[in-house]
Amino acid sequence: MFSVRNIPASRALKTYRCPGCDHEIGPGTAHVVAWPDRDAGGPDERRHWHTGCWSGRASRSITRRWS
């Protein structure tokens, strides 16, 4: 399971790389932040995903590993 937070465009201030498509998520782009839902999960395990990539993750594999 994952903890998930939707980030609105107005709060998206940095550039991130989506692990679903390996493309950048630019500032001002609404997106999703997800991290493993477990006690050991911390800030280092958060990943920023395009909303569509997060929604479609079950139908394809990720292009970047969580490492």
mmCIF file as Biopython writes it, N, C-alpha, C and O atoms, coordinates in Angstrom:
data_model
#
loop_
_atom_site.group_PDB
_atom_site.id
_atom_site.type_symbol
_atom_site.label_atom_id
_atom_site.label_alt_id
_atom_site.label_comp_id
_atom_site.label_asym_id
_atom_site.label_entity_id
_atom_site.label_seq_id
_atom_site.pdbx_PDB_ins_code
_atom_site.Cartn_x
_atom_site.Cartn_y
_atom_site.Cartn_z
_atom_site.occupancy
_atom_site.B_iso_or_equiv
_atom_site.auth_seq_id
_atom_site.auth_asym_id
_atom_site.pdbx_PDB_model_num
ATOM 1   N N  . MET A ? 1  ? 0.824  -1.182 0.000   1.0 0.0 1  A 1 
ATOM 2   C CA . MET A ? 1  ? 0.000  0.000  0.000   1.0 0.0 1  A 1 
ATOM 3   C C  . MET A ? 1  ? 0.872  1.250  0.000   1.0 0.0 1  A 1 
ATOM 4   O O  . MET A ? 1  ? 2.041  1.221  0.386   1.0 0.0 1  A 1 
ATOM 5   N N  . PHE A ? 2  ? 0.276  2.330  -0.438  1.0 0.0 2  A 1 
ATOM 6   C CA . PHE A ? 2  ? 0.980  3.603  -0.528  1.0 0.0 2  A 1 
ATOM 7   C C  . PHE A ? 2  ? 0.158  4.715  0.116   1.0 0.0 2  A 1 
ATOM 8   O O  . PHE A ? 2  ? -1.073 4.699  0.084   1.0 0.0 2  A 1 
ATOM 9   N N  . SER A ? 3  ? 0.848  5.657  0.687   1.0 0.0 3  A 1 
ATOM 10  C CA . SER A ? 3  ? 0.220  6.908  1.086   1.0 0.0 3  A 1 
ATOM 11  C C  . SER A ? 3  ? 0.345  7.832  -0.118  1.0 0.0 3  A 1 
ATOM 12  O O  . SER A ? 3  ? 1.401  7.902  -0.747  1.0 0.0 3  A 1 
ATOM 13  N N  . VAL A ? 4  ? -0.724 8.531  -0.433  1.0 0.0 4  A 1 
ATOM 14  C CA . VAL A ? 4  ? -0.756 9.352  -1.646  1.0 0.0 4  A 1 
ATOM 15  C C  . VAL A ? 4  ? -1.290 10.737 -1.301  1.0 0.0 4  A 1 
ATOM 16  O O  . VAL A ? 4  ? -2.246 10.883 -0.539  1.0 0.0 4  A 1 
ATOM 17  N N  . ARG A ? 5  ? -0.652 11.742 -1.877  1.0 0.0 5  A 1 
ATOM 18  C CA . ARG A ? 5  ? -1.108 13.124 -1.694  1.0 0.0 5  A 1 
ATOM 19  C C  . ARG A ? 5  ? -1.174 13.804 -3.059  1.0 0.0 5  A 1 
ATOM 20  O O  . ARG A ? 5  ? -0.221 13.740 -3.836  1.0 0.0 5  A 1 
ATOM 21  N N  . ASN A ? 6  ? -2.283 14.443 -3.345  1.0 0.0 6  A 1 
ATOM 22  C CA . ASN A ? 6  ? -2.417 15.233 -4.570  1.0 0.0 6  A 1 
ATOM 23  C C  . ASN A ? 6  ? -1.819 16.615 -4.331  1.0 0.0 6  A 1 
ATOM 24  O O  . ASN A ? 6  ? -2.126 17.274 -3.338  1.0 0.0 6  A 1 
ATOM 25  N N  . ILE A ? 7  ? -0.968 17.039 -5.247  1.0 0.0 7  A 1 
ATOM 26  C CA . ILE A ? 7  ? -0.333 18.346 -5.161  1.0 0.0 7  A 1 
ATOM 27  C C  . ILE A ? 7  ? -0.965 19.254 -6.225  1.0 0.0 7  A 1 
ATOM 28  O O  . ILE A ? 7  ? -0.814 18.987 -7.417  1.0 0.0 7  A 1 
ATOM 29  N N  . PRO A ? 8  ? -1.664 20.310 -5.823  1.0 0.0 8  A 1 
ATOM 30  C CA . PRO A ? 8  ? -2.261 21.220 -6.814  1.0 0.0 8  A 1 
ATOM 31  C C  . PRO A ? 8  ? -1.170 22.039 -7.505  1.0 0.0 8  A 1 
ATOM 32  O O  . PRO A ? 8  ? -0.074 22.206 -6.970  1.0 0.0 8  A 1 
ATOM 33  N N  . ALA A ? 9  ? -1.476 22.534 -8.671  1.0 0.0 9  A 1 
ATOM 34  C CA . ALA A ? 9  ? -0.512 23.308 -9.461  1.0 0.0 9  A 1 
ATOM 35  C C  . ALA A ? 9  ? 0.044  24.491 -8.671  1.0 0.0 9  A 1 
ATOM 36  O O  . ALA A ? 9  ? 1.221  24.825 -8.804  1.0 0.0 9  A 1 
ATOM 37  N N  . SER A ? 10 ? -0.777 25.114 -7.867  1.0 0.0 10 A 1 
ATOM 38  C CA . SER A ? 10 ? -0.337 26.289 -7.106  1.0 0.0 10 A 1 
ATOM 39  C C  . SER A ? 10 ? 0.701  25.957 -6.034  1.0 0.0 10 A 1 
ATOM 40  O O  . SER A ? 10 ? 1.406  26.849 -5.563  1.0 0.0 10 A 1 
ATOM 41  N N  . ARG A ? 11 ? 0.800  24.692 -5.647  1.0 0.0 11 A 1 
ATOM 42  C CA . ARG A ? 11 ? 1.774  24.278 -4.621  1.0 0.0 11 A 1 
ATOM 43  C C  . ARG A ? 11 ? 2.965  23.542 -5.205  1.0 0.0 11 A 1 
ATOM 44  O O  . ARG A ? 11 ? 3.887  23.178 -4.475  1.0 0.0 11 A 1 
ATOM 45  N N  . ALA A ? 12 ? 2.958  23.317 -6.513  1.0 0.0 12 A 1 
ATOM 46  C CA . ALA A ? 12 ? 4.051  22.610 -7.183  1.0 0.0 12 A 1 
ATOM 47  C C  . ALA A ? 12 ? 5.125  23.627 -7.560  1.0 0.0 12 A 1 
ATOM 48  O O  . ALA A ? 12 ? 4.994  24.339 -8.555  1.0 0.0 12 A 1 
ATOM 49  N N  . LEU A ? 13 ? 6.183  23.688 -6.761  1.0 0.0 13 A 1 
ATOM 50  C CA . LEU A ? 13 ? 7.178  24.734 -6.917  1.0 0.0 13 A 1 
ATOM 51  C C  . LEU A ? 13 ? 8.508  24.259 -7.499  1.0 0.0 13 A 1 
ATOM 52  O O  . LEU A ? 13 ? 9.330  25.081 -7.905  1.0 0.0 13 A 1 
ATOM 53  N N  . LYS A ? 14 ? 8.730  22.958 -7.544  1.0 0.0 14 A 1 
ATOM 54  C CA . LYS A ? 14 ? 10.008 22.407 -7.999  1.0 0.0 14 A 1 
ATOM 55  C C  . LYS A ? 14 ? 9.802  21.524 -9.227  1.0 0.0 14 A 1 
ATOM 56  O O  . LYS A ? 14 ? 8.674  21.215 -9.612  1.0 0.0 14 A 1 
ATOM 57  N N  . THR A ? 15 ? 10.910 21.131 -9.823  1.0 0.0 15 A 1 
ATOM 58  C CA . THR A ? 15 ? 10.893 20.163 -10.916 1.0 0.0 15 A 1 
ATOM 59  C C  . THR A ? 15 ? 11.233 18.793 -10.351 1.0 0.0 15 A 1 
ATOM 60  O O  . THR A ? 15 ? 12.186 18.646 -9.585  1.0 0.0 15 A 1 
ATOM 61  N N  . TYR A ? 16 ? 10.456 17.798 -10.728 1.0 0.0 16 A 1 
ATOM 62  C CA . TYR A ? 16 ? 10.676 16.411 -10.313 1.0 0.0 16 A 1 
ATOM 63  C C  . TYR A ? 16 ? 10.711 15.532 -11.550 1.0 0.0 16 A 1 
ATOM 64  O O  . TYR A ? 16 ? 10.302 15.962 -12.628 1.0 0.0 16 A 1 
ATOM 65  N N  . ARG A ? 17 ? 11.191 14.313 -11.407 1.0 0.0 17 A 1 
ATOM 66  C CA . ARG A ? 17 ? 11.181 13.357 -12.510 1.0 0.0 17 A 1 
ATOM 67  C C  . ARG A ? 17 ? 10.222 12.231 -12.143 1.0 0.0 17 A 1 
ATOM 68  O O  . ARG A ? 17 ? 10.375 11.589 -11.103 1.0 0.0 17 A 1 
ATOM 69  N N  . CYS A ? 18 ? 9.239  11.997 -12.996 1.0 0.0 18 A 1 
ATOM 70  C CA . CYS A ? 18 ? 8.216  10.982 -12.776 1.0 0.0 18 A 1 
ATOM 71  C C  . CYS A ? 18 ? 8.807  9.583  -12.997 1.0 0.0 18 A 1 
ATOM 72  O O  . CYS A ? 18 ? 9.385  9.326  -14.053 1.0 0.0 18 A 1 
ATOM 73  N N  . PRO A ? 19 ? 8.673  8.677  -12.024 1.0 0.0 19 A 1 
ATOM 74  C CA . PRO A ? 19 ? 9.189  7.323  -12.215 1.0 0.0 19 A 1 
ATOM 75  C C  . PRO A ? 19 ? 8.332  6.497  -13.180 1.0 0.0 19 A 1 
ATOM 76  O O  . PRO A ? 19 ? 8.759  5.431  -13.623 1.0 0.0 19 A 1 
ATOM 77  N N  . GLY A ? 20 ? 7.149  6.971  -13.503 1.0 0.0 20 A 1 
ATOM 78  C CA . GLY A ? 20 ? 6.276  6.234  -14.413 1.0 0.0 20 A 1 
ATOM 79  C C  . GLY A ? 20 ? 6.656  6.404  -15.875 1.0 0.0 20 A 1 
ATOM 80  O O  . GLY A ? 20 ? 6.563  5.456  -16.654 1.0 0.0 20 A 1 
ATOM 81  N N  . CYS A ? 21 ? 7.085  7.609  -16.255 1.0 0.0 21 A 1 
ATOM 82  C CA . CYS A ? 21 ? 7.399  7.882  -17.667 1.0 0.0 21 A 1 
ATOM 83  C C  . CYS A ? 21 ? 8.812  8.422  -17.864 1.0 0.0 21 A 1 
ATOM 84  O O  . CYS A ? 21 ? 9.272  8.552  -18.999 1.0 0.0 21 A 1 
ATOM 85  N N  . ASP A ? 22 ? 9.496  8.733  -16.780 1.0 0.0 22 A 1 
ATOM 86  C CA . ASP A ? 22 ? 10.857 9.279  -16.791 1.0 0.0 22 A 1 
ATOM 87  C C  . ASP A ? 22 ? 10.928 10.670 -17.420 1.0 0.0 22 A 1 
ATOM 88  O O  . ASP A ? 22 ? 11.991 11.080 -17.887 1.0 0.0 22 A 1 
ATOM 89  N N  . HIS A ? 23 ? 9.805  11.402 -17.439 1.0 0.0 23 A 1 
ATOM 90  C CA . HIS A ? 23 ? 9.791  12.784 -17.907 1.0 0.0 23 A 1 
ATOM 91  C C  . HIS A ? 23 ? 9.674  13.716 -16.707 1.0 0.0 23 A 1 
ATOM 92  O O  . HIS A ? 23 ? 9.243  13.316 -15.626 1.0 0.0 23 A 1 
ATOM 93  N N  . GLU A ? 24 ? 10.063 14.952 -16.921 1.0 0.0 24 A 1 
ATOM 94  C CA . GLU A ? 24 ? 9.995  15.929 -15.837 1.0 0.0 24 A 1 
ATOM 95  C C  . GLU A ? 24 ? 8.570  16.374 -15.548 1.0 0.0 24 A 1 
ATOM 96  O O  . GLU A ? 24 ? 7.723  16.445 -16.438 1.0 0.0 24 A 1 
ATOM 97  N N  . ILE A ? 25 ? 8.335  16.669 -14.284 1.0 0.0 25 A 1 
ATOM 98  C CA . ILE A ? 25 ? 7.117  17.331 -13.832 1.0 0.0 25 A 1 
ATOM 99  C C  . ILE A ? 25 ? 7.564  18.740 -13.474 1.0 0.0 25 A 1 
ATOM 100 O O  . ILE A ? 25 ? 8.265  18.934 -12.481 1.0 0.0 25 A 1 
ATOM 101 N N  . GLY A ? 26 ? 7.178  19.702 -14.254 1.0 0.0 26 A 1 
ATOM 102 C CA . GLY A ? 26 ? 7.644  21.072 -14.063 1.0 0.0 26 A 1 
ATOM 103 C C  . GLY A ? 26 ? 6.886  21.817 -12.983 1.0 0.0 26 A 1 
ATOM 104 O O  . GLY A ? 26 ? 5.800  21.402 -12.578 1.0 0.0 26 A 1 
ATOM 105 N N  . PRO A ? 27 ? 7.457  22.918 -12.518 1.0 0.0 27 A 1 
ATOM 106 C CA . PRO A ? 27 ? 6.752  23.777 -11.561 1.0 0.0 27 A 1 
ATOM 107 C C  . PRO A ? 27 ? 5.408  24.217 -12.142 1.0 0.0 27 A 1 
ATOM 108 O O  . PRO A ? 27 ? 5.292  24.487 -13.337 1.0 0.0 27 A 1 
ATOM 109 N N  . GLY A ? 28 ? 4.412  24.282 -11.290 1.0 0.0 28 A 1 
ATOM 110 C CA . GLY A ? 28 ? 3.080  24.696 -11.733 1.0 0.0 28 A 1 
ATOM 111 C C  . GLY A ? 28 ? 2.260  23.576 -12.342 1.0 0.0 28 A 1 
ATOM 112 O O  . GLY A ? 28 ? 1.193  23.828 -12.900 1.0 0.0 28 A 1 
ATOM 113 N N  . THR A ? 29 ? 2.745  22.327 -12.244 1.0 0.0 29 A 1 
ATOM 114 C CA . THR A ? 29 ? 2.022  21.179 -12.780 1.0 0.0 29 A 1 
ATOM 115 C C  . THR A ? 29 ? 1.445  20.365 -11.632 1.0 0.0 29 A 1 
ATOM 116 O O  . THR A ? 29 ? 2.186  19.879 -10.777 1.0 0.0 29 A 1 
ATOM 117 N N  . ALA A ? 30 ? 0.135  20.217 -11.612 1.0 0.0 30 A 1 
ATOM 118 C CA . ALA A ? 30 ? -0.494 19.377 -10.589 1.0 0.0 30 A 1 
ATOM 119 C C  . ALA A ? 30 ? 0.009  17.944 -10.765 1.0 0.0 30 A 1 
ATOM 120 O O  . ALA A ? 30 ? 0.192  17.477 -11.890 1.0 0.0 30 A 1 
ATOM 121 N N  . HIS A ? 31 ? 0.230  17.252 -9.649  1.0 0.0 31 A 1 
ATOM 122 C CA . HIS A ? 31 ? 0.743  15.890 -9.712  1.0 0.0 31 A 1 
ATOM 123 C C  . HIS A ? 31 ? 0.451  15.163 -8.399  1.0 0.0 31 A 1 
ATOM 124 O O  . HIS A ? 31 ? -0.222 15.700 -7.519  1.0 0.0 31 A 1 
ATOM 125 N N  . VAL A ? 32 ? 0.961  13.944 -8.278  1.0 0.0 32 A 1 
ATOM 126 C CA . VAL A ? 32 ? 0.734  13.087 -7.122  1.0 0.0 32 A 1 
ATOM 127 C C  . VAL A ? 32 ? 2.069  12.784 -6.459  1.0 0.0 32 A 1 
ATOM 128 O O  . VAL A ? 32 ? 3.067  12.556 -7.144  1.0 0.0 32 A 1 
ATOM 129 N N  . VAL A ? 33 ? 2.094  12.779 -5.139  1.0 0.0 33 A 1 
ATOM 130 C CA . VAL A ? 33 ? 3.256  12.312 -4.381  1.0 0.0 33 A 1 
ATOM 131 C C  . VAL A ? 33 ? 2.832  11.019 -3.694  1.0 0.0 33 A 1 
ATOM 132 O O  . VAL A ? 33 ? 1.786  10.968 -3.047  1.0 0.0 33 A 1 
ATOM 133 N N  . ALA A ? 34 ? 3.646  9.976  -3.836  1.0 0.0 34 A 1 
ATOM 134 C CA . ALA A ? 34 ? 3.338  8.687  -3.220  1.0 0.0 34 A 1 
ATOM 135 C C  . ALA A ? 34 ? 4.573  8.146  -2.517  1.0 0.0 34 A 1 
ATOM 136 O O  . ALA A ? 34 ? 5.701  8.378  -2.951  1.0 0.0 34 A 1 
ATOM 137 N N  . TRP A ? 35 ? 4.345  7.418  -1.422  1.0 0.0 35 A 1 
ATOM 138 C CA . TRP A ? 35 ? 5.437  6.774  -0.708  1.0 0.0 35 A 1 
ATOM 139 C C  . TRP A ? 35 ? 4.896  5.506  -0.065  1.0 0.0 35 A 1 
ATOM 140 O O  . TRP A ? 35 ? 3.703  5.419  0.224   1.0 0.0 35 A 1 
ATOM 141 N N  . PRO A ? 36 ? 5.763  4.519  0.162   1.0 0.0 36 A 1 
ATOM 142 C CA . PRO A ? 36 ? 5.309  3.255  0.756   1.0 0.0 36 A 1 
ATOM 143 C C  . PRO A ? 36 ? 4.660  3.501  2.115   1.0 0.0 36 A 1 
ATOM 144 O O  . PRO A ? 36 ? 5.159  4.280  2.928   1.0 0.0 36 A 1 
ATOM 145 N N  . ASP A ? 37 ? 3.566  2.837  2.339   1.0 0.0 37 A 1 
ATOM 146 C CA . ASP A ? 37 ? 2.807  2.980  3.571   1.0 0.0 37 A 1 
ATOM 147 C C  . ASP A ? 37 ? 3.306  1.950  4.585   1.0 0.0 37 A 1 
ATOM 148 O O  . ASP A ? 37 ? 2.709  0.891  4.775   1.0 0.0 37 A 1 
ATOM 149 N N  . ARG A ? 38 ? 4.404  2.294  5.218   1.0 0.0 38 A 1 
ATOM 150 C CA . ARG A ? 38 ? 4.981  1.417  6.243   1.0 0.0 38 A 1 
ATOM 151 C C  . ARG A ? 38 ? 5.770  2.274  7.217   1.0 0.0 38 A 1 
ATOM 152 O O  . ARG A ? 38 ? 6.087  3.429  6.931   1.0 0.0 38 A 1 
ATOM 153 N N  . ASP A ? 39 ? 6.084  1.697  8.371   1.0 0.0 39 A 1 
ATOM 154 C CA . ASP A ? 39 ? 6.773  2.446  9.418   1.0 0.0 39 A 1 
ATOM 155 C C  . ASP A ? 39 ? 8.136  2.964  8.976   1.0 0.0 39 A 1 
ATOM 156 O O  . ASP A ? 39 ? 8.549  4.045  9.394   1.0 0.0 39 A 1 
ATOM 157 N N  . ALA A ? 40 ? 8.839  2.208  8.135   1.0 0.0 40 A 1 
ATOM 158 C CA . ALA A ? 40 ? 10.190 2.601  7.722   1.0 0.0 40 A 1 
ATOM 159 C C  . ALA A ? 40 ? 10.189 3.654  6.626   1.0 0.0 40 A 1 
ATOM 160 O O  . ALA A ? 40 ? 11.231 4.242  6.335   1.0 0.0 40 A 1 
ATOM 161 N N  . GLY A ? 41 ? 9.046  3.898  6.021   1.0 0.0 41 A 1 
ATOM 162 C CA . GLY A ? 41 ? 8.978  4.876  4.930   1.0 0.0 41 A 1 
ATOM 163 C C  . GLY A ? 41 ? 9.218  6.283  5.445   1.0 0.0 41 A 1 
ATOM 164 O O  . GLY A ? 41 ? 8.638  6.700  6.448   1.0 0.0 41 A 1 
ATOM 165 N N  . GLY A ? 42 ? 10.067 6.997  4.756   1.0 0.0 42 A 1 
ATOM 166 C CA . GLY A ? 42 ? 10.363 8.355  5.159   1.0 0.0 42 A 1 
ATOM 167 C C  . GLY A ? 42 ? 10.426 9.262  3.954   1.0 0.0 42 A 1 
ATOM 168 O O  . GLY A ? 42 ? 10.065 8.851  2.851   1.0 0.0 42 A 1 
ATOM 169 N N  . PRO A ? 43 ? 10.877 10.485 4.143   1.0 0.0 43 A 1 
ATOM 170 C CA . PRO A ? 43 ? 10.937 11.450 3.044   1.0 0.0 43 A 1 
ATOM 171 C C  . PRO A ? 43 ? 11.769 10.977 1.854   1.0 0.0 43 A 1 
ATOM 172 O O  . PRO A ? 43 ? 11.492 11.361 0.718   1.0 0.0 43 A 1 
ATOM 173 N N  . ASP A ? 44 ? 12.776 10.153 2.100   1.0 0.0 44 A 1 
ATOM 174 C CA . ASP A ? 44 ? 13.614 9.678  0.999   1.0 0.0 44 A 1 
ATOM 175 C C  . ASP A ? 44 ? 12.881 8.726  0.063   1.0 0.0 44 A 1 
ATOM 176 O O  . ASP A ? 44 ? 13.344 8.485  -1.052  1.0 0.0 44 A 1 
ATOM 177 N N  . GLU A ? 45 ? 11.759 8.187  0.491   1.0 0.0 45 A 1 
ATOM 178 C CA . GLU A ? 45 ? 11.018 7.240  -0.332  1.0 0.0 45 A 1 
ATOM 179 C C  . GLU A ? 45 ? 9.848  7.873  -1.079  1.0 0.0 45 A 1 
ATOM 180 O O  . GLU A ? 45 ? 9.135  7.176  -1.802  1.0 0.0 45 A 1 
ATOM 181 N N  . ARG A ? 46 ? 9.638  9.171  -0.920  1.0 0.0 46 A 1 
ATOM 182 C CA . ARG A ? 46 ? 8.555  9.852  -1.654  1.0 0.0 46 A 1 
ATOM 183 C C  . ARG A ? 46 ? 8.931  9.961  -3.120  1.0 0.0 46 A 1 
ATOM 184 O O  . ARG A ? 46 ? 10.086 10.222 -3.457  1.0 0.0 46 A 1 
ATOM 185 N N  . ARG A ? 47 ? 7.959  9.761  -3.983  1.0 0.0 47 A 1 
ATOM 186 C CA . ARG A ? 47 ? 8.158  9.917  -5.416  1.0 0.0 47 A 1 
ATOM 187 C C  . ARG A ? 47 ? 7.025  10.769 -5.964  1.0 0.0 47 A 1 
ATOM 188 O O  . ARG A ? 47 ? 5.868  10.621 -5.570  1.0 0.0 47 A 1 
ATOM 189 N N  . HIS A ? 48 ? 7.375  11.658 -6.875  1.0 0.0 48 A 1 
ATOM 190 C CA . HIS A ? 48 ? 6.416  12.565 -7.510  1.0 0.0 48 A 1 
ATOM 191 C C  . HIS A ? 48 ? 6.063  11.987 -8.876  1.0 0.0 48 A 1 
ATOM 192 O O  . HIS A ? 48 ? 6.944  11.742 -9.701  1.0 0.0 48 A 1 
ATOM 193 N N  . TRP A ? 49 ? 4.774  11.770 -9.111  1.0 0.0 49 A 1 
ATOM 194 C CA . TRP A ? 49 ? 4.269  11.147 -10.329 1.0 0.0 49 A 1 
ATOM 195 C C  . TRP A ? 49 ? 3.327  12.101 -11.053 1.0 0.0 49 A 1 
ATOM 196 O O  . TRP A ? 49 ? 2.610  12.875 -10.420 1.0 0.0 49 A 1 
ATOM 197 N N  . HIS A ? 50 ? 3.334  12.041 -12.396 1.0 0.0 50 A 1 
ATOM 198 C CA . HIS A ? 50 ? 2.236  12.671 -13.131 1.0 0.0 50 A 1 
ATOM 199 C C  . HIS A ? 50 ? 0.958  11.956 -12.686 1.0 0.0 50 A 1 
ATOM 200 O O  . HIS A ? 50 ? 0.977  10.754 -12.422 1.0 0.0 50 A 1 
ATOM 201 N N  . THR A ? 51 ? -0.123 12.677 -12.607 1.0 0.0 51 A 1 
ATOM 202 C CA . THR A ? 51 ? -1.385 12.075 -12.169 1.0 0.0 51 A 1 
ATOM 203 C C  . THR A ? 51 ? -1.780 10.901 -13.057 1.0 0.0 51 A 1 
ATOM 204 O O  . THR A ? 51 ? -2.201 9.862  -12.547 1.0 0.0 51 A 1 
ATOM 205 N N  . GLY A ? 52 ? -1.652 11.044 -14.374 1.0 0.0 52 A 1 
ATOM 206 C CA . GLY A ? 52 ? -1.995 9.967  -15.297 1.0 0.0 52 A 1 
ATOM 207 C C  . GLY A ? 52 ? -1.071 8.764  -15.169 1.0 0.0 52 A 1 
ATOM 208 O O  . GLY A ? 52 ? -1.520 7.624  -15.288 1.0 0.0 52 A 1 
ATOM 209 N N  . CYS A ? 53 ? 0.204  9.002  -14.930 1.0 0.0 53 A 1 
ATOM 210 C CA . CYS A ? 53 ? 1.156  7.894  -14.744 1.0 0.0 53 A 1 
ATOM 211 C C  . CYS A ? 53 ? 0.823  7.114  -13.482 1.0 0.0 53 A 1 
ATOM 212 O O  . CYS A ? 53 ? 0.884  5.884  -13.475 1.0 0.0 53 A 1 
ATOM 213 N N  . TRP A ? 54 ? 0.468  7.827  -12.410 1.0 0.0 54 A 1 
ATOM 214 C CA . TRP A ? 54 ? 0.097  7.149  -11.172 1.0 0.0 54 A 1 
ATOM 215 C C  . TRP A ? 54 ? -1.168 6.321  -11.384 1.0 0.0 54 A 1 
ATOM 216 O O  . TRP A ? 54 ? -1.250 5.183  -10.921 1.0 0.0 54 A 1 
ATOM 217 N N  . SER A ? 55 ? -2.140 6.880  -12.072 1.0 0.0 55 A 1 
ATOM 218 C CA . SER A ? 55 ? -3.399 6.167  -12.324 1.0 0.0 55 A 1 
ATOM 219 C C  . SER A ? 55 ? -3.191 4.928  -13.189 1.0 0.0 55 A 1 
ATOM 220 O O  . SER A ? 55 ? -3.876 3.922  -13.001 1.0 0.0 55 A 1 
ATOM 221 N N  . GLY A ? 56 ? -2.253 4.988  -14.136 1.0 0.0 56 A 1 
ATOM 222 C CA . GLY A ? 56 ? -2.035 3.884  -15.056 1.0 0.0 56 A 1 
ATOM 223 C C  . GLY A ? 56 ? -0.903 2.950  -14.668 1.0 0.0 56 A 1 
ATOM 224 O O  . GLY A ? 56 ? -0.507 2.101  -15.468 1.0 0.0 56 A 1 
ATOM 225 N N  . ARG A ? 57 ? -0.371 3.087  -13.455 1.0 0.0 57 A 1 
ATOM 226 C CA . ARG A ? 57 ? 0.805  2.309  -13.082 1.0 0.0 57 A 1 
ATOM 227 C C  . ARG A ? 57 ? 0.559  0.802  -13.050 1.0 0.0 57 A 1 
ATOM 228 O O  . ARG A ? 57 ? 1.505  0.028  -13.195 1.0 0.0 57 A 1 
ATOM 229 N N  . ALA A ? 58 ? -0.682 0.371  -12.866 1.0 0.0 58 A 1 
ATOM 230 C CA . ALA A ? 58 ? -0.984 -1.063 -12.814 1.0 0.0 58 A 1 
ATOM 231 C C  . ALA A ? 58 ? -0.896 -1.723 -14.188 1.0 0.0 58 A 1 
ATOM 232 O O  . ALA A ? 58 ? -0.727 -2.938 -14.286 1.0 0.0 58 A 1 
ATOM 233 N N  . SER A ? 59 ? -1.010 -0.928 -15.241 1.0 0.0 59 A 1 
ATOM 234 C CA . SER A ? 59 ? -1.023 -1.510 -16.584 1.0 0.0 59 A 1 
ATOM 235 C C  . SER A ? 59 ? 0.339  -1.462 -17.280 1.0 0.0 59 A 1 
ATOM 236 O O  . SER A ? 59 ? 0.476  -1.927 -18.411 1.0 0.0 59 A 1 
ATOM 237 N N  . ARG A ? 60 ? 1.353  -0.894 -16.599 1.0 0.0 60 A 1 
ATOM 238 C CA . ARG A ? 60 ? 2.697  -0.885 -17.169 1.0 0.0 60 A 1 
ATOM 239 C C  . ARG A ? 60 ? 3.713  -0.817 -16.039 1.0 0.0 60 A 1 
ATOM 240 O O  . ARG A ? 60 ? 3.385  -0.452 -14.910 1.0 0.0 60 A 1 
ATOM 241 N N  . SER A ? 61 ? 4.938  -1.169 -16.358 1.0 0.0 61 A 1 
ATOM 242 C CA . SER A ? 61 ? 5.971  -1.130 -15.330 1.0 0.0 61 A 1 
ATOM 243 C C  . SER A ? 61 ? 6.575  0.271  -15.269 1.0 0.0 61 A 1 
ATOM 244 O O  . SER A ? 61 ? 6.476  1.045  -16.221 1.0 0.0 61 A 1 
ATOM 245 N N  . ILE A ? 62 ? 7.197  0.580  -14.143 1.0 0.0 62 A 1 
ATOM 246 C CA . ILE A ? 62 ? 7.827  1.882  -14.003 1.0 0.0 62 A 1 
ATOM 247 C C  . ILE A ? 62 ? 9.129  1.915  -14.785 1.0 0.0 62 A 1 
ATOM 248 O O  . ILE A ? 62 ? 9.723  0.871  -15.053 1.0 0.0 62 A 1 
ATOM 249 N N  . THR A ? 63 ? 9.568  3.089  -15.146 1.0 0.0 63 A 1 
ATOM 250 C CA . THR A ? 63 ? 10.807 3.222  -15.908 1.0 0.0 63 A 1 
ATOM 251 C C  . THR A ? 63 ? 11.980 3.567  -15.006 1.0 0.0 63 A 1 
ATOM 252 O O  . THR A ? 63 ? 13.133 3.396  -15.403 1.0 0.0 63 A 1 
ATOM 253 N N  . ARG A ? 64 ? 11.708 4.044  -13.815 1.0 0.0 64 A 1 
ATOM 254 C CA . ARG A ? 64 ? 12.782 4.340  -12.854 1.0 0.0 64 A 1 
ATOM 255 C C  . ARG A ? 64 ? 12.519 3.555  -11.585 1.0 0.0 64 A 1 
ATOM 256 O O  . ARG A ? 64 ? 11.375 3.472  -11.137 1.0 0.0 64 A 1 
ATOM 257 N N  . ARG A ? 65 ? 13.540 2.988  -11.007 1.0 0.0 65 A 1 
ATOM 258 C CA . ARG A ? 65 ? 13.415 2.213  -9.772  1.0 0.0 65 A 1 
ATOM 259 C C  . ARG A ? 65 ? 13.412 3.130  -8.575  1.0 0.0 65 A 1 
ATOM 260 O O  . ARG A ? 65 ? 13.934 4.244  -8.631  1.0 0.0 65 A 1 
ATOM 261 N N  . TRP A ? 66 ? 12.828 2.662  -7.497  1.0 0.0 66 A 1 
ATOM 262 C CA . TRP A ? 66 ? 12.731 3.421  -6.253  1.0 0.0 66 A 1 
ATOM 263 C C  . TRP A ? 66 ? 14.025 3.302  -5.464  1.0 0.0 66 A 1 
ATOM 264 O O  . TRP A ? 66 ? 14.005 2.894  -4.303  1.0 0.0 66 A 1 
ATOM 265 N N  . SER A ? 67 ? 15.126 3.645  -6.065  1.0 0.0 67 A 1 
ATOM 266 C CA . SER A ? 67 ? 16.399 3.529  -5.342  1.0 0.0 67 A 1 
ATOM 267 C C  . SER A ? 67 ? 17.171 4.828  -5.410  1.0 0.0 67 A 1 
ATOM 268 O O  . SER A ? 67 ? 18.267 4.925  -4.859  1.0 0.0 67 A 1 
#
